[in-house]
């Protein structure tokens, strides 16, 4: 019962007071209010920034308005300091020139980089001559002539067209061995 009376009172109050109609420009009013707040905040920030920047330039009252500041400059001392600094500069300049001359005289000339194909041919030539010397050492031994002949044949087979291969062919012909050349 008690709840019925309260409920009835609430319904009667609701019926007497109607909800005002929503206007279409409510969103626009809210946006304008927000824009005004932002503008105020921006204006305050600019004013504070301008004040902070200009504070160092504000004129200040001197503690003694009629006091004149004078400084005594010792010209003779400045001239002697300048002459000493000038002498230091000349000394450092001479040291730098001597160091550059020393570095230039000690510099090694730059060798050009050999062509890769030329470097390979040179290495092949050296290899054939090294094997040729090994074969000559073996041929000078009493029982090493068969091994020397094998080395000479290997040189002719592996390094055709080199000075080592030509010398190995001559040695094989001189020893009477079979000289086979496979290209």
PAZAPA-4460 file (N, C-alpha, C; in steps of 0.05 Angstrom, whole numbers, plus 32768, in hexadecimal, padded with zeros to 4 digits):
% residues 183
    n_x    n_y    n_z   ca_x   ca_y   ca_z    c_x    c_y    c_z   seq   type   mol
   8010   7FE8   8000   8000   8000   8000   8011   8019   8000     1      X     A
   8024   8019   8011   8035   8030   8013   8044   8035   7FF9     2      X     A
   804D   8020   7FEC   805B   8023   7FD3   8048   802C   7FBD     3      X     A
   802E   8025   7FBF   801C   802E   7FAB   8018   804C   7FAC     4      X     A
   8017   8057   7FC4   8014   8074   7FC7   802C   8082   7FBB     5      X     A
   8043   8078   7FC1   805C   8085   7FB7   805D   8083   7F99     6      X     A
   8056   806D   7F8E   8056   8069   7F72   8042   807C   7F65     7      X     A
   802B   807F   7F71   8016   8091   7F66   8020   80AE   7F67     8      X     A
   802D   80B6   7F7C   8038   80D1   7F7E   804D   80D6   7F69     9      X     A
   805D   80C4   7F64   8072   80C7   7F4F   8066   80CA   7F34    10      X     A
   8051   80BA   7F2E   8044   80BC   7F14   8036   80D7   7F11    11      X     A
   802A   80E0   7F26   801C   80FA   7F25   8030   8111   7F20    12      X     A
   8048   810F   7F2D   805C   8124   7F2A   8067   8123   7F0D    13      X     A
   806B   810B   7F03   8075   8109   7EE7   8060   8114   7ED3    14      X     A
   8047   8110   7ED9   8033   811A   7EC6   8031   8138   7EC6    15      X     A
   8036   8144   7EDD   8035   8162   7EDE   804D   816F   7ED1    16      X     A
   8063   8163   7ED3   807C   816F   7EC8   8083   8160   7EAE    17      X     A
   8083   816E   7E99   808B   8162   7E7F   80A9   8168   7E7A    18      X     A
   80B5   8157   7E6B   80D1   815A   7E63   80D2   816F   7E4E    19      X     A
   80E3   8183   7E52   80E5   8198   7E3D   80EF   818C   7E23    20      X     A
   80E6   8196   7E0D   80EF   818B   7DF3   810D   8192   7DEE    21      X     A
   811B   817F   7DE2   8137   8183   7DDC   813A   8195   7DC4    22      X     A
   814A   81A9   7DC7   814D   81BB   7DB0   8163   81AF   7D9E    23      X     A
   8161   81B5   7D84   8174   81AA   7D71   8190   81B5   7D72    24      X     A
   8192   81CC   7D7F   81AD   81D8   7D80   81BB   81D3   7D9A    25      X     A
   81B3   81BF   7DA9   81C0   81B8   7DC3   81DD   81B1   7DBE    26      X     A
   81E2   81A0   7DAA   81FD   8198   7DA4   820E   81B0   7D9B    27      X     A
   8202   81C2   7D8D   8211   81DA   7D84   8218   81EC   7D9C    28      X     A
   8205   81EE   7DAF   820B   81FE   7DC7   8221   81F2   7DD7    29      X     A
   8222   81D7   7DD9   8237   81CA   7DE8   8252   81CE   7DDB    30      X     A
   8252   81CD   7DC0   826C   81D1   7DB2   8276   81EE   7DB5    31      X     A
   8263   8201   7DB4   826B   821D   7DB8   8277   8221   7DD4    32      X     A
   826A   8216   7DE8   8273   8219   7E03   828F   820C   7E06    33      X     A
   8293   81F5   7DFA   82AE   81E8   7DFB   82C3   81F9   7DED    34      X     A
   82BB   8205   7DD6   82CE   8216   7DC7   82D5   822F   7DD7    35      X     A
   82C2   823B   7DE5   82C8   8252   7DF6   82DC   824A   7E0D    36      X     A
   82D7   8233   7E18   82EA   822A   7E2E   8306   8226   7E23    37      X     A
   8308   821A   7E0C   8323   8215   7E00   8330   8230   7DF9    38      X     A
   8320   8243   7DEF   832B   825D   7DE8   8335   826B   7E01    39      X     A
   8326   8269   7E17   832F   8276   7E30   8349   8269   7E3A    40      X     A
   834A   824E   7E38   8363   8241   7E41   837B   8249   7E2F    41      X     A
   8376   824A   7E15   838C   8252   7E03   8395   826E   7E08    42      X     A
   8382   8280   7E0D   8389   829C   7E12   8399   829F   7E2C    43      X     A
   8391   8290   7E40   83A0   8290   7E59   83BD   8286   7E55    44      X     A
   83BF   8270   7E46   83DA   8265   7E40   83EB   8278   7E31    45      X     A
   83E0   8286   7E1D   83F0   8299   7E0E   83F8   82B0   7E20    46      X     A
   83E6   82BA   7E31   83ED   82D0   7E43   8404   82C8   7E56    47      X     A
   8402   82B0   7E61   8417   82A6   7E73   8432   82A4   7E64    48      X     A
   8431   8299   7E4C   844A   8296   7E3C   8456   82B1   7E36    49      X     A
   8445   82C4   7E2E   844F   82DF   7E27   845C   82EC   7E3F    50      X     A
   844F   82E9   7E56   845A   82F4   7E6F   8474   82E7   7E76    51      X     A
   8476   82CD   7E74   848F   82BF   7E7A   84A6   82C7   7E68    52      X     A
   849F   82CC   7E4F   84B4   82D4   7E3C   84BE   82F1   7E40    53      X     A
   84AB   8302   7E47   84B3   831E   7E4A   84BE   8326   7E65    54      X     A
   84BC   8315   7E79   84C5   831C   7E94   84E3   8324   7E94    55      X     A
   84F5   8316   7E86   8511   831E   7E87   8516   833A   7E7A    56      X     A
   8504   8343   7E6A   8508   835D   7E5C   84FB   8375   7E6B    57      X     A
   84ED   836F   7E81   84E1   8385   7E90   84F6   8396   7E9D    58      X     A
   84F3   83B0   7E9C   8508   83C1   7EA8   8507   83BE   7EC6    59      X     A
   851F   83BD   7ED1   8520   83BC   7EEE   852D   83D5   7EF9    60      X     A
   8526   83DC   7F10   8532   83F5   7F1C   854D   83EE   7F27    61      X     A
   8561   83FE   7F20   857B   83F9   7F2B   857B   83FF   7F49    62      X     A
   858C   83F0   7F57   858D   83F4   7F74   8598   8410   7F7B    63      X     A
   85AA   841A   7F6C   85B5   8435   7F6F   85B2   8443   7F55    64      X     A
   859F   8454   7F52   8599   8460   7F38   85AF   8471   7F2D    65      X     A
   85C0   847D   7F3D   85D5   848F   7F33   85F1   8482   7F32    66      X     A
   85F2   8468   7F36   860B   845A   7F36   8613   8453   7F1A    67      X     A
   862B   8459   7F11   8635   8453   7EF6   8649   843D   7EF9    68      X     A
   8646   8429   7EEA   8659   8412   7EEB   866F   8418   7ED8    69      X     A
   8687   8417   7EE2   869F   841B   7ED1   86B1   8403   7ED5    70      X     A
   86BD   83FB   7EBE   86D0   83E6   7EBF   86EB   83F0   7EB5    71      X     A
   86FF   83E8   7EC2   871A   83F0   7EBA   8725   83DA   7EA8    72      X     A
   872D   83E2   7E91   8738   83CF   7E7E   8756   83D4   7E7C    73      X     A
   8765   83BF   7E81   8782   83C1   7E7F   878A   83BA   7E62    74      X     A
   878E   83CE   7E51   8793   83CA   7E35   87AE   83BC   7E31    75      X     A
   87C2   83C3   7E41   87DC   83B7   7E3E   87DB   8399   7E43    76      X     A
   87CB   8392   7E57   87C9   8375   7E5E   87BA   8366   7E47    77      X     A
   87A5   8373   7E3C   8797   8366   7E25   87A9   8363   7E0D    78      X     A
   87BA   8376   7E08   87CD   8374   7DF1   87E1   835E   7DF6    79      X     A
   87EB   835B   7E0E   87FF   8346   7E14   87F1   832B   7E12    80      X     A
   87D8   8328   7E1C   87CA   830F   7E19   87C5   8308   7DFC    81      X     A
   87BE   831C   7DEC   87B9   8318   7DCF   87D3   830F   7DC2    82      X     A
   87E9   831B   7DC8   8803   8314   7DBC   880B   82F7   7DC4    83      X     A
   8805   82F0   7DDD   880C   82D5   7DE6   87FA   82C0   7DD7    84      X     A
   87E1   82C6   7DD4   87CF   82B4   7DC6   87D6   82B2   7DA8    85      X     A
   87DF   82C8   7D9D   87E7   82C8   7D81   8800   82B6   7D7E    86      X     A
   8813   82B8   7D90   882B   82A7   7D8F   8823   8289   7D92    87      X     A
   8810   8283   7DA4   8807   8268   7DA7   87FB   825D   7D8D    88      X     A
   87EB   826E   7D7F   87DF   8266   7D66   87F4   8260   7D51    89      X     A
   8809   8271   7D4F   881E   826C   7D3C   882D   8252   7D42    90      X     A
   8832   824D   7D5C   8840   8235   7D64   882F   821C   7D5C    91      X     A
   8816   821D   7D62   8804   8206   7D5C   8802   8202   7D3E    92      X     A
   8802   8218   7D2E   8802   8216   7D11   881B   8209   7D07    93      X     A
   8832   8210   7D12   884B   8204   7D09   884C   81E6   7D10    94      X     A
   8842   81DF   7D28   8841   81C3   7D30   882F   81B3   7D1D    95      X     A
   8818   81BE   7D16   8806   81B0   7D04   8812   81AD   7CE8    96      X     A
   8821   81C1   7CDE   882E   81BE   7CC4   8843   81A9   7CC5    97      X     A
   8853   81A7   7CDB   8867   8193   7CDD   885B   8177   7CDE    98      X     A
   8845   8174   7CED   8838   815A   7CEF   882D   8152   7CD4    99      X     A
   8821   8164   7CC5   8817   815D   7CAA   882E   8155   7C97   100      X     A
   8845   8164   7C99   885B   815D   7C87   8866   8141   7C8F   101      X     A
   8868   813B   7CA9   8871   8121   7CB2   885E   810B   7CA9   102      X     A
   8844   8110   7CAB   8831   80FC   7CA3   8832   80F7   7C85   103      X     A
   8836   810C   7C75   8838   8109   7C58   8851   80FA   7C50   104      X     A
   8867   80FE   7C5E   8880   80F0   7C57   887F   80D3   7C5E   105      X     A
   8870   80CC   7C73   886E   80B0   7C7C   8858   80A1   7C6E   106      X     A
   8847   80AE   7C5F   8831   80A1   7C52   883B   808E   7C3D   107      X     A
   8830   8076   7C3C   8838   8062   7C28   8826   8067   7C0F   108      X     A
   8832   8064   7BF8   8822   8068   7BE0   880D   8052   7BDD   109      X     A
   87F7   8058   7BD2   87E1   8046   7BCF   87E7   8035   7BB6   110      X     A
   87E6   801B   7BBA   87EA   8009   7BA4   87CF   8003   7B96   111      X     A
   87CF   8003   7B7C   87B6   7FFD   7B6F   87AE   7FE0   7B73   112      X     A
   8794   7FDB   7B75   878A   7FC0   7B79   878D   7FB1   7B5F   113      X     A
   8799   7F99   7B5F   879D   7F8B   7B46   8782   7F80   7B3C   114      X     A
   8781   7F7B   7B23   8769   7F6F   7B16   8766   7F53   7B21   115      X     A
   874E   7F4A   7B25   874A   7F2F   7B31   8753   7F1A   7B1E   116      X     A
   874E   7F1C   7B05   8757   7F08   7AF1   8775   7F07   7AF1   117      X     A
   8782   7F1E   7AF1   879F   7F1F   7AF1   87AA   7F13   7B0A   118      X     A
   879E   7F18   7B21   87A7   7F0D   7B3A   87A4   7EEE   7B39   119      X     A
   878F   7EE4   7B2E   878B   7EC7   7B2C   87A1   7EBA   7B1A   120      X     A
   87A6   7EC7   7B03   87BB   7EBD   7AF1   87D6   7EBD   7AFF   121      X     A
   87DC   7ED2   7B0E   87F5   7ED4   7B1D   87F7   7EBD   7B32   122      X     A
   87E1   7EB8   7B3F   87E1   7EA3   7B54   87E5   7E88   7B47   123      X     A
   87D8   7E83   7B30   87DB   7E69   7B22   87F8   7E66   7B19   124      X     A
   8804   7E7B   7B0F   8820   7E7A   7B06   8832   7E73   7B1D   125      X     A
   882E   7E80   7B34   883E   7E7A   7B4C   883B   7E5D   7B55   126      X     A
   8822   7E54   7B55   881D   7E38   7B5D   882C   7E24   7B4B   127      X     A
   882C   7E29   7B31   8839   7E17   7B1F   8858   7E17   7B24   128      X     A
   8863   7E2F   7B29   8880   7E31   7B2E   8887   7E24   7B49   129      X     A
   8876   7E26   7B5D   887B   7E19   7B77   887C   7DFB   7B74   130      X     A
   8869   7DF0   7B65   8869   7DD3   7B60   8881   7DCB   7B4F   131      X     A
   8889   7DDC   7B3C   88A1   7DD6   7B2C   88BA   7DD4   7B3D   132      X     A
   88BD   7DE6   7B50   88D4   7DE5   7B63   88D3   7DCC   7B74   133      X     A
   88BB   7DC4   7B7C   88B9   7DAB   7B8C   88C1   7D93   7B7B   134      X     A
   88B9   7D93   7B62   88C1   7D7D   7B50   88E0   7D7D   7B4B   135      X     A
   88EC   7D95   7B49   8909   7D96   7B45   8918   7D8C   7B5D   136      X     A
   890D   7D92   7B75   891A   7D87   7B8E   8918   7D69   7B8E   137      X     A
   8901   7D5E   7B86   88FE   7D41   7B86   8910   7D34   7B71   138      X     A
   8913   7D41   7B5A   8923   7D35   7B45   8941   7D35   7B4C   139      X     A
   8949   7D47   7B5E   8965   7D48   7B66   896B   7D32   7B7A   140      X     A
   8957   7D27   7B87   895B   7D10   7B99   895F   7CF7   7B89   141      X     A
   896B   7CE3   7B95   8972   7CCA   7B87   8959   7CBB   7B7E   142      X     A
   8945   7CB8   7B8F   892E   7CA8   7B87   8915   7CB9   7B83   143      X     A
   8917   7CD2   7B7E   8900   7CE3   7B7B   88F9   7CEA   7B5F   144      X     A
   8906   7CDF   7B4B   8900   7CE7   7B2F   88E4   7CDE   7B27   145      X     A
   88D9   7CC8   7B31   88BE   7CBF   7B29   88AA   7CD2   7B35   146      X     A
   88AF   7CDA   7B4E   889D   7CED   7B5B   889E   7D09   7B4D   147      X     A
   88B6   7D11   7B45   88BA   7D2A   7B37   88AB   7D29   7B1C   148      X     A
   88AC   7D13   7B0E   889E   7D10   7AF5   8880   7D12   7AF9   149      X     A
   8875   7D07   7B0F   8858   7D09   7B16   8851   7D27   7B1A   150      X     A
   8862   7D35   7B29   885D   7D51   7B2E   885D   7D61   7B14   151      X     A
   8870   7D5B   7B03   8872   7D6A   7AE9   8859   7D65   7AD8   152      X     A
   884F   7D4C   7AD8   8837   7D46   7AC9   881F   7D55   7AD5   153      X     A
   881E   7D56   7AF0   8808   7D64   7AFD   8808   7D82   7AF7   154      X     A
   8820   7D8D   7AF5   8823   7DAA   7AEE   8818   7DAE   7AD2   155      X     A
   8820   7D9D   7ABF   8817   7DA0   7AA3   87F8   7D9E   7AA2   156      X     A
   87ED   7D8B   7AB2   87D0   7D87   7AB1   87C1   7D9D   7ABF   157      X     A
   87CA   7DA6   7AD7   87BB   7DBA   7AE6   87BF   7DD7   7ADE   158      X     A
   87D7   7DDD   7AD4   87DE   7DF9   7ACE   87E8   7DFC   7AB1   159      X     A
   87D7   7DF5   7A9D   87E0   7DF7   7A81   87E4   7E15   7A7A   160      X     A
   87F7   7E1A   7A69   87FC   7E35   7A5F   880C   7E47   7A72   161      X     A
   8816   7E3C   7A88   8827   7E4B   7A9A   8844   7E45   7A95   162      X     A
   8855   7E57   7A9F   8872   7E52   7A9D   887A   7E38   7AAB   163      X     A
   886D   7E33   7AC1   8873   7E1A   7AD0   886C   7E02   7ABF   164      X     A
   8856   7E03   7AB0   884E   7DEC   7AA0   8861   7DE8   7A89   165      X     A
   886B   7DFE   7A7C   887F   7DFC   7A67   8899   7DEF   7A71   166      X     A
   88A1   7DF8   7A88   88BA   7DED   7A94   88B6   7DD0   7A9B   167      X     A
   889F   7DC9   7AA5   8899   7DAD   7AAD   8899   7D9B   7A93   168      X     A
   888F   7DA5   7A7D   888F   7D96   7A64   88AC   7D91   7A5B   169      X     A
   88BD   7DA6   7A5D   88D9   7DA3   7A55   88E7   7D8E   7A66   170      X     A
   88E0   7D8E   7A80   88ED   7D7A   7A93   88E3   7D5E   7A8C   171      X     A
   88C9   7D5C   7A85   88BF   7D41   7A7E   88CB   7D37   7A64   172      X     A
   88CF   7D49   7A51   88DC   7D40   7A38   88F9   7D39   7A3C   173      X     A
   8906   7D48   7A4E   8922   7D42   7A54   8925   7D28   7A63   174      X     A
   8911   7D20   7A73   8914   7D07   7A82   8909   7CF0   7A72   175      X     A
   88FB   7CF6   7A5B   88F1   7CE1   7A4A   88D6   7CD6   7A53   176      X     A
   88C8   7CE4   7A66   88AD   7CDB   7A6F   8898   7CE3   7A5B   177      X     A
   8881   7CD6   7A5D   886B   7CDC   7A4C   885E   7CF7   7A54   178      X     A
   885E   7D0A   7A43   8853   7D25   7A49   8836   7D26   7A3E   179      X     A
   8823   7D25   7A50   8807   7D27   7A48   87FD   7D42   7A50   180      X     A
   87EF   7D4D   7A3D   87E3   7D68   7A43   87C5   7D66   7A3E   181      X     A
   87B6   7D6A   7A53   8799   7D6A   7A50   878F   7D86   7A57   182      X     A
   8780   7D92   7A44   8775   7DAD   7A48   875A   7DAD   7A52   183      X     A
***
